[in-house]
Every structure is written in C-alpha cells, then in structure tokens.
Amino acid sequence: MSAALLAVLSLVPSARLQAQGIPGLELDIPAPQGFTRYFREVSFRRGDFNTDGSVDISDAIATFVWLFAGGEASTCTIAGDTNNDSAVDLSDGVFSLAYLFRAGAEPAAPGPFECGLP
C-alpha cells in the first residue's frame, strides 16, 4: 500500500525558568537542537477491506469474518468503513453487497476506484 507524506513540522522545545521570591532572576534554556516529526496518512480505496487493490465480494466477506468470526483485521480499517459513518460494522458489509449486487450507492470518496486520503 502506498503512503503519502502529509506534513513535516519542525519543533524546537525550549524552557524559561523563574525563581520564586527573587525578582528579575530568569534563566532561558534554548533547545540544543530542533527535531523534525513526520506525519503520514495512508492512501486507500473505500470498500477495499482486505487491501487487495479492488472492491469485490471478498471485501464484504472479510468484513463479516472480522466482525463475527474472529478473522484477521484489515491493515487499513478505514477502507472497511464503506458507508462512511466513522465505524466499521455490519452496515458496511451490507452496504458493500448492495453496491456490488443491487446497484446501490457507490462508497464515499475516495471511492472504490481511486486511491485517496481520509
């Protein structure tokens, strides 16, 4: 699964100490070095619960097996939120099946055909 770099932030921690009871006594301690922290979001296809690159019946089955039979969790749980209600539950598997076999609504962005970020 590919990943997209979301942001790079440079943070420089520092401290200022003041002594109680001694007016005017302050000590500034600058940080010796800044540090960089990387934040990444992983691209995904909504509905691709088993992360095989396509949305098909195996994704709905994987969702049901995970929910009810102790199956393996997805490496990208957000992809299993097919109906985009911020939870992966029975309704997502049903939504997937309706989309695939009953001309139901297409999963929300990024959808089943394009990779995108949450």
Backbone as a chain_set.jsonl record, in Angstrom:
{"seq": "MSAALLAVLSLVPSARLQAQGIPGLELDIPAPQGFTRYFREVSFRRGDFNTDGSVDISDAIATFVWLFAGGEASTCTIAGDTNNDSAVDLSDGVFSLAYLFRAGAEPAAPGPFECGLP", "coords": {"N": [[0.839, -1.166, 0.0], [0.617, 2.194, -0.84], [1.976, 5.222, 0.544], [1.335, 8.564, 1.497], [3.045, 11.542, 2.071], [2.038, 13.651, 4.564], [2.584, 15.947, 6.212], [5.299, 17.93, 7.368], [6.719, 18.903, 10.281], [8.671, 21.193, 12.038], [9.871, 21.294, 15.219], [10.848, 23.114, 18.035], [11.752, 22.655, 21.13], [11.812, 24.519, 24.158], [12.662, 26.171, 27.26], [11.693, 28.303, 29.974], [12.762, 29.431, 32.98], [11.886, 30.661, 36.164], [12.823, 32.04, 39.232], [11.167, 31.78, 42.258], [10.419, 34.411, 44.471], [12.762, 35.802, 44.02], [13.145, 38.568, 42.485], [13.521, 39.377, 39.052], [15.31, 37.353, 38.425], [15.864, 35.209, 35.972], [16.07, 32.429, 33.802], [16.839, 31.447, 30.692], [16.54, 28.627, 28.735], [17.532, 27.501, 25.863], [16.527, 25.191, 23.352], [18.724, 22.536, 22.545], [18.792, 21.412, 19.981], [16.594, 21.439, 17.201], [13.88, 19.292, 16.289], [12.543, 17.078, 13.856], [9.384, 15.986, 12.959], [7.516, 13.537, 11.353], [4.416, 13.216, 9.777], [2.135, 10.931, 8.507], [-0.388, 9.982, 6.232], [-2.183, 7.258, 5.06], [-2.909, 6.22, 1.808], [-5.97, 4.92, 0.403], [-8.572, 2.684, -0.832], [-11.941, 3.121, -0.6], [-13.929, 0.645, 0.776], [-12.303, -1.464, 0.17], [-11.587, -3.642, 2.106], [-9.941, -5.894, 2.539], [-7.618, -5.068, 1.432], [-6.6, -5.689, -1.172], [-6.497, -4.244, -3.458], [-8.766, -4.039, -5.0], [-12.357, -3.653, -5.05], [-14.602, -5.957, -4.086], [-16.658, -8.934, -3.685], [-15.141, -10.356, -1.863], [-14.227, -8.495, -0.042], [-16.495, -7.722, 1.439], [-17.033, -10.197, 2.611], [-14.668, -10.553, 4.105], [-15.005, -8.447, 5.913], [-17.296, -9.301, 7.36], [-16.298, -11.709, 8.439], [-14.227, -10.742, 10.049], [-15.715, -9.186, 11.862], [-17.523, -11.059, 13.057], [-16.428, -13.64, 13.323], [-13.923, -13.674, 14.381], [-11.916, -13.102, 12.573], [-9.043, -11.993, 10.641], [-7.906, -8.703, 11.167], [-8.208, -5.778, 9.134], [-5.483, -4.221, 7.428], [-5.902, -1.659, 6.931], [-8.187, -0.192, 8.328], [-9.974, 1.949, 7.93], [-10.672, 1.731, 5.264], [-12.595, -0.207, 5.314], [-14.823, 1.091, 6.2], [-17.237, 1.407, 4.575], [-19.701, 2.733, 4.195], [-19.121, 5.173, 5.207], [-19.604, 6.129, 7.872], [-18.019, 6.506, 10.025], [-17.43, 4.199, 11.458], [-16.715, 0.691, 11.52], [-18.835, -1.767, 10.808], [-21.654, -4.082, 10.813], [-23.341, -2.816, 8.977], [-21.604, -1.83, 7.035], [-20.632, -4.058, 5.597], [-23.073, -4.903, 4.516], [-23.707, -2.619, 3.014], [-21.63, -2.732, 1.12], [-22.297, -5.112, -0.247], [-24.801, -4.374, -1.297], [-23.993, -2.306, -2.989], [-22.404, -3.756, -4.805], [-24.134, -5.763, -5.87], [-26.795, -4.905, -6.05], [-27.089, -2.517, -7.324], [-26.59, -0.398, -5.611], [-25.698, 2.634, -3.792], [-22.56, 4.166, -4.577], [-19.527, 3.707, -2.726], [-18.351, 6.289, -0.487], [-16.095, 9.083, -1.115], [-12.637, 8.284, -1.009], [-13.727, 6.53, -2.82], [-14.275, 3.396, -4.658], [-12.555, 3.084, -6.813], [-10.431, 4.867, -7.062], [-7.417, 5.748, -5.372], [-7.074, 7.43, -2.308], [-6.823, 9.95, 0.288], [-7.8, 9.902, 3.744]], "CA": [[0.0, 0.0, 0.0], [1.441, 3.388, -0.907], [1.717, 6.215, 1.588], [1.587, 9.948, 1.074], [3.542, 12.393, 3.148], [1.039, 14.682, 4.825], [3.152, 17.205, 6.695], [6.546, 17.893, 8.119], [6.748, 20.013, 11.223], [9.889, 21.341, 12.825], [9.537, 21.746, 16.556], [12.01, 23.455, 18.837], [11.348, 22.811, 22.513], [12.66, 25.378, 24.978], [12.1, 26.373, 28.597], [12.018, 29.529, 30.693], [12.641, 29.19, 34.41], [11.91, 31.854, 37.013], [12.955, 31.699, 40.651], [10.179, 32.464, 43.093], [10.973, 35.2, 45.57], [13.946, 36.556, 43.609], [12.732, 39.328, 41.316], [14.477, 39.614, 37.986], [16.153, 36.19, 38.142], [15.274, 34.344, 34.951], [17.038, 31.61, 33.086], [16.312, 30.91, 29.439], [17.257, 27.437, 28.275], [17.114, 27.181, 24.497], [16.676, 23.788, 22.969], [20.009, 22.322, 21.88], [18.547, 21.167, 18.567], [15.201, 21.189, 16.856], [13.693, 17.962, 15.747], [11.522, 17.022, 12.826], [8.453, 14.873, 13.126], [6.799, 13.279, 10.113], [3.065, 12.692, 9.9], [1.742, 10.348, 7.233], [-1.683, 9.354, 6.08], [-2.072, 6.204, 4.072], [-3.967, 6.252, 0.803], [-6.784, 3.72, 0.438], [-9.796, 2.625, -1.63], [-13.054, 2.848, 0.312], [-14.573, -0.628, 0.486], [-11.261, -2.492, -0.024], [-11.249, -4.051, 3.467], [-8.815, -6.848, 2.548], [-6.495, -4.322, 0.83], [-6.002, -6.364, -2.332], [-6.477, -3.319, -4.58], [-10.054, -3.954, -5.691], [-13.528, -3.781, -4.19], [-15.423, -7.048, -4.586], [-17.35, -9.686, -2.64], [-14.196, -10.805, -0.839], [-14.124, -7.445, 0.972], [-17.66, -7.866, 2.32], [-16.823, -11.425, 3.391], [-13.605, -10.265, 5.086], [-15.596, -7.596, 6.948], [-18.143, -10.143, 8.211], [-15.444, -12.656, 9.173], [-13.551, -9.972, 11.097], [-16.688, -8.756, 12.868], [-18.296, -12.098, 13.735], [-15.769, -14.936, 13.442], [-12.549, -13.515, 14.853], [-10.992, -13.077, 11.44], [-7.93, -11.044, 10.641], [-8.252, -7.288, 10.988], [-7.654, -5.136, 7.949], [-4.332, -3.354, 7.664], [-6.398, -0.302, 6.705], [-9.566, -0.3, 8.79], [-10.822, 2.995, 7.345], [-11.167, 1.248, 3.976], [-13.781, -1.008, 5.589], [-15.949, 1.967, 6.523], [-17.783, 1.588, 3.227], [-20.783, 3.723, 4.173], [-18.536, 6.43, 5.693], [-20.261, 6.603, 9.09], [-16.962, 6.543, 11.043], [-17.355, 2.93, 12.189], [-16.785, -0.496, 10.676], [-19.808, -2.647, 11.444], [-22.485, -4.874, 9.922], [-23.898, -1.999, 7.897], [-20.604, -1.656, 5.974], [-20.683, -5.247, 4.749], [-24.344, -4.85, 3.788], [-23.551, -1.538, 2.032], [-20.775, -3.255, 0.042], [-23.063, -6.072, -1.047], [-25.816, -3.623, -2.04], [-23.282, -1.612, -4.072], [-21.914, -4.709, -5.793], [-25.124, -6.651, -6.484], [-28.143, -4.349, -6.108], [-26.981, -1.156, -7.875], [-26.644, 0.553, -4.506], [-24.828, 3.809, -3.876], [-21.109, 3.946, -4.582], [-18.881, 4.16, -1.492], [-17.931, 7.697, -0.443], [-14.719, 9.403, -1.529], [-12.142, 8.332, -2.381], [-14.451, 5.591, -3.66], [-13.664, 2.09, -4.873], [-11.684, 3.02, -7.983], [-9.283, 5.753, -6.901], [-6.799, 5.812, -4.051], [-7.135, 8.779, -1.765], [-6.515, 10.119, 1.701], [-9.018, 10.085, 4.553]], "C": [[0.889, 1.234, 0.0], [1.053, 4.364, 0.193], [2.05, 7.592, 1.045], [2.053, 10.745, 2.28], [2.561, 13.531, 3.348], [1.679, 15.988, 5.244], [4.47, 16.94, 7.382], [6.553, 19.121, 9.007], [8.089, 20.038, 11.926], [9.498, 21.954, 14.159], [10.811, 22.022, 17.329], [11.552, 23.656, 20.279], [12.329, 23.729, 23.244], [11.971, 25.564, 26.321], [12.533, 27.725, 29.142], [11.743, 29.255, 32.163], [12.722, 30.516, 35.15], [11.981, 31.39, 38.468], [11.92, 32.477, 41.452], [10.881, 33.21, 44.219], [12.226, 35.976, 45.219], [13.58, 37.303, 42.333], [13.87, 39.495, 40.309], [15.376, 38.434, 37.665], [15.402, 35.262, 37.194], [16.378, 33.592, 34.24], [16.352, 31.053, 31.848], [17.173, 29.736, 29.02], [16.769, 27.121, 26.87], [17.313, 25.685, 24.235], [18.003, 23.607, 22.258], [19.858, 22.087, 20.382], [17.049, 21.045, 18.363], [15.075, 19.737, 16.43], [12.534, 18.013, 14.775], [10.656, 15.803, 13.059], [7.656, 14.747, 11.829], [5.424, 12.694, 10.44], [2.672, 12.161, 8.531], [0.297, 9.874, 7.318], [-1.554, 8.377, 4.929], [-3.225, 6.321, 3.083], [-4.695, 4.91, 0.803], [-7.931, 3.823, -0.555], [-10.922, 2.28, -0.668], [-13.792, 1.595, -0.146], [-13.585, -1.769, 0.329], [-10.743, -2.961, 1.337], [-10.05, -5.004, 3.51], [-7.574, -6.3, 1.853], [-5.79, -5.055, -0.308], [-6.032, -5.503, -3.588], [-7.763, -3.238, -5.372], [-11.175, -4.117, -4.667], [-14.432, -4.837, -4.809], [-16.026, -7.808, -3.411], [-16.404, -10.146, -1.529], [-14.016, -9.759, 0.268], [-15.296, -7.511, 1.949], [-17.498, -9.101, 3.2], [-15.759, -11.193, 4.462], [-14.127, -9.399, 6.229], [-16.432, -8.432, 7.902], [-17.318, -11.122, 9.039], [-14.719, -11.944, 10.309], [-14.524, -9.624, 12.224], [-17.244, -9.912, 13.701], [-17.584, -13.425, 13.944], [-14.31, -14.827, 13.866], [-11.522, -13.518, 13.749], [-9.941, -11.994, 11.577], [-8.422, -9.62, 10.394], [-7.595, -6.759, 9.723], [-6.422, -4.327, 8.337], [-4.704, -1.896, 7.441], [-7.889, -0.279, 7.049], [-10.477, 0.745, 8.165], [-11.374, 2.578, 5.987], [-12.433, 0.421, 4.158], [-15.0, -0.197, 5.952], [-16.634, 2.375, 5.218], [-18.866, 2.657, 3.17], [-20.378, 5.059, 4.799], [-19.272, 7.012, 6.903], [-19.316, 6.592, 10.286], [-16.914, 5.311, 11.934], [-17.367, 1.797, 11.169], [-17.678, -1.486, 11.411], [-20.613, -3.385, 10.382], [-22.99, -4.063, 8.729], [-22.898, -1.778, 6.751], [-20.567, -2.855, 5.035], [-21.941, -5.27, 3.901], [-24.283, -3.772, 2.697], [-22.727, -2.024, 0.834], [-21.541, -4.206, -0.859], [-24.136, -5.373, -1.876], [-25.175, -2.889, -3.221], [-22.907, -2.585, -5.191], [-23.027, -5.421, -6.557], [-26.524, -6.061, -6.638], [-28.156, -2.927, -6.653], [-27.152, -0.112, -6.787], [-25.68, 1.706, -4.716], [-23.354, 3.406, -3.851], [-20.537, 4.409, -3.248], [-18.369, 5.596, -1.619], [-16.485, 7.856, -0.891], [-13.726, 8.808, -0.535], [-12.806, 7.323, -3.311], [-13.683, 4.308, -3.902], [-12.649, 2.02, -6.011], [-10.412, 3.84, -7.86], [-8.726, 5.642, -5.489], [-6.857, 7.253, -3.578], [-6.771, 8.784, -0.299], [-7.808, 10.303, 2.471], [-9.336, 11.547, 4.766]], "O": [[1.836, 1.302, 0.784], [-0.066, 4.328, 0.706], [2.953, 7.745, 0.222], [1.504, 10.62, 3.374], [2.28, 14.289, 2.419], [1.353, 17.039, 4.691], [4.712, 15.854, 7.909], [6.41, 20.247, 8.529], [8.582, 18.999, 12.363], [8.866, 23.01, 14.209], [11.755, 21.233, 17.275], [11.021, 24.714, 20.616], [13.53, 23.709, 22.974], [10.821, 25.159, 26.494], [13.607, 28.226, 28.81], [10.629, 28.893, 32.542], [13.525, 31.384, 34.808], [11.282, 30.461, 38.872], [11.818, 33.698, 41.327], [11.817, 32.699, 44.835], [12.715, 36.744, 46.047], [13.685, 36.758, 41.234], [15.023, 39.722, 40.677], [16.145, 38.507, 36.707], [14.427, 34.615, 37.577], [17.496, 34.089, 34.105], [15.399, 30.28, 31.949], [18.398, 29.845, 28.959], [15.7, 26.533, 26.705], [18.166, 25.032, 24.836], [18.377, 24.448, 21.441], [20.705, 22.516, 19.599], [16.325, 20.599, 19.254], [16.076, 19.048, 16.238], [11.662, 18.877, 14.861], [11.161, 14.712, 13.327], [7.182, 15.743, 11.283], [5.296, 11.795, 11.272], [2.847, 12.839, 7.519], [-0.163, 9.421, 8.367], [-0.881, 8.658, 3.937], [-4.377, 6.499, 3.478], [-4.114, 3.884, 1.158], [-8.231, 4.904, -1.061], [-10.863, 1.254, 0.01], [-14.222, 1.494, -1.295], [-13.985, -2.933, 0.352], [-9.589, -2.706, 1.681], [-9.232, -4.924, 4.427], [-6.582, -7.014, 1.707], [-4.563, -5.051, -0.406], [-5.644, -5.96, -4.663], [-7.857, -2.457, -6.319], [-10.972, -4.643, -3.573], [-14.962, -4.653, -5.904], [-15.915, -7.37, -2.265], [-16.825, -10.307, -0.383], [-13.685, -10.113, 1.399], [-15.105, -7.371, 3.157], [-17.79, -9.059, 4.395], [-15.94, -11.601, 5.609], [-13.738, -9.59, 7.381], [-16.301, -8.298, 9.119], [-17.611, -11.341, 10.214], [-14.61, -12.483, 11.41], [-14.188, -9.753, 13.401], [-17.421, -9.773, 14.912], [-18.091, -14.271, 14.681], [-13.547, -15.782, 13.724], [-10.372, -13.898, 13.97], [-9.959, -11.191, 12.511], [-9.251, -9.378, 9.517], [-6.546, -7.248, 9.303], [-6.338, -3.809, 9.45], [-3.912, -0.999, 7.729], [-8.741, -0.34, 6.162], [-11.643, 0.457, 7.894], [-12.45, 3.034, 5.599], [-13.26, 0.353, 3.248], [-16.106, -0.735, 6.008], [-16.605, 3.539, 4.821], [-18.941, 3.408, 2.199], [-21.199, 5.969, 4.909], [-19.532, 8.213, 6.967], [-19.761, 6.662, 11.431], [-16.407, 5.379, 13.054], [-17.952, 1.921, 10.092], [-17.334, -1.979, 12.485], [-20.294, -3.322, 9.195], [-23.055, -4.568, 7.608], [-23.312, -1.561, 5.612], [-20.482, -2.692, 3.818], [-21.897, -5.61, 2.719], [-24.755, -3.993, 1.582], [-23.077, -1.763, -0.317], [-21.449, -4.124, -2.084], [-24.36, -5.736, -3.031], [-25.737, -2.852, -4.316], [-23.07, -2.28, -6.372], [-22.894, -5.663, -7.757], [-27.366, -6.666, -7.302], [-29.134, -2.204, -6.463], [-27.776, 0.928, -7.001], [-24.94, 1.744, -5.7], [-22.964, 2.441, -3.194], [-21.007, 5.401, -2.689], [-18.007, 6.053, -2.704], [-15.75, 6.877, -1.027], [-13.972, 8.836, 0.671], [-12.467, 7.274, -4.494], [-12.567, 4.145, -3.41], [-11.957, 1.014, -6.162], [-9.412, 3.523, -8.503], [-9.475, 5.463, -4.529], [-6.703, 8.183, -4.37], [-6.451, 7.746, 0.281], [-8.797, 10.798, 1.93], [-10.325, 11.874, 5.423]]}, "num_chains": 1, "name": "protein.A"}
